[in-house]
Amino acid sequence: MNVTEPSYPPPCPHDPVTRIAQDVFMVRGSMRMNPVMRISRNMAIVRHDDTLTLIDPIRLSPSGEEELTSLGKIKRILRLGAFHGMDDPYYVDRFKAELWCQPGGKAYKQPSIDMELSAGCDLPFPDAELIPFEGTRQPESVLLLKRGNGLLLTCDAIQHYGDYKHNSWLTRMLMPFIGFPKTTLIGPIWLKYMTPEGASLQPAFERLLSLDFDSLLSAHGSFLPQGAKDAVRAAIKRSYG
C-alpha cells in the first residue's frame, strides 16, 4: 500500500538568521498570498538551555534550516496569533516540536495543542510574560521579553513597516492604499475581523502601554530596534483618535 507523504507549504524567500537581543533571533521572510502577491512574514527565535522556541514559525530553505538548527535543538513552536499556523505542521512532524498556543483559534485547528497558553502562564524561558488580548473574536497575544530595554513580540495586532522588503512589486504598490503605510500601526484587517460588533479593543491596546519595552518585532514588516513604545502609542491614537 502506498503511503502519501504529508504536503507542506514550500519555503518562501527569507533573510539569514539575525540576532536581535540576548539569545533572541529573528528571520525576516515572506509568504505567498496568490500568484502575484507576496507579503512579508517574520519568525522570532528564543534560545534557552540549548533549546529553541520558534514564535509564529516560518518554514526555511534547507540552508536556512541548517543555520537555524545550529543555534540549538528545536523544542517547541509558540503561536501568538490565530491567523498564523500554516507552517506549524511541518515543525511538529519534522522536529517533533511541541505546540504552545491559546485555544479557540478557528483558522488552524491542526496540529493539536500540547500546552495551552493563558495570561500568567509559565513560559519555557525566563524573563518573559504573555499578555493575551481581551475581548477579541479569536485569541491573540503579545509576548514581552524582559531583556535589555524590553522587546515586544506581536503577531498581526501591531505591525511595523520601515520598508516593504520581501513584498512583491504589486503588494508594495498597494500597501499604503490598503492601510499599511511605512510606520507602526494596528493591523487594519486584523482589527476589522477581531473586534466584536459594537465593541472596542482600545482598552486592550492601551493596556500594553503599561509594559516596559523599547523594541518591537511583529510577524509582518520590519524590526523596530528602539522607540517602540512611543510608536505603539502613536498607532493607538491614529486608530482610535
ABEGO torsion letter per residue (X at the ends): XBBBBBBBBBBBBBBBBBBABBGBBBBBBBBBABAABBBBBBBBBBBBGGBBBBBGBBBBBAAAAAAAAAAEBBABBBBABAABGAAAAAAAAAAGBBBBBBBGBAABAOBBBABBBBBGBBBABBGBBBBBBBGBABBBBBBBBBBEAEBBBBBAABBBBABABGBBAAAAAAAAAAGBBBBBBBBAAAAAAABBBGBBAAAAAAAAAABBBABBBBABEBBBABGAAAAAAAAAAAAAX
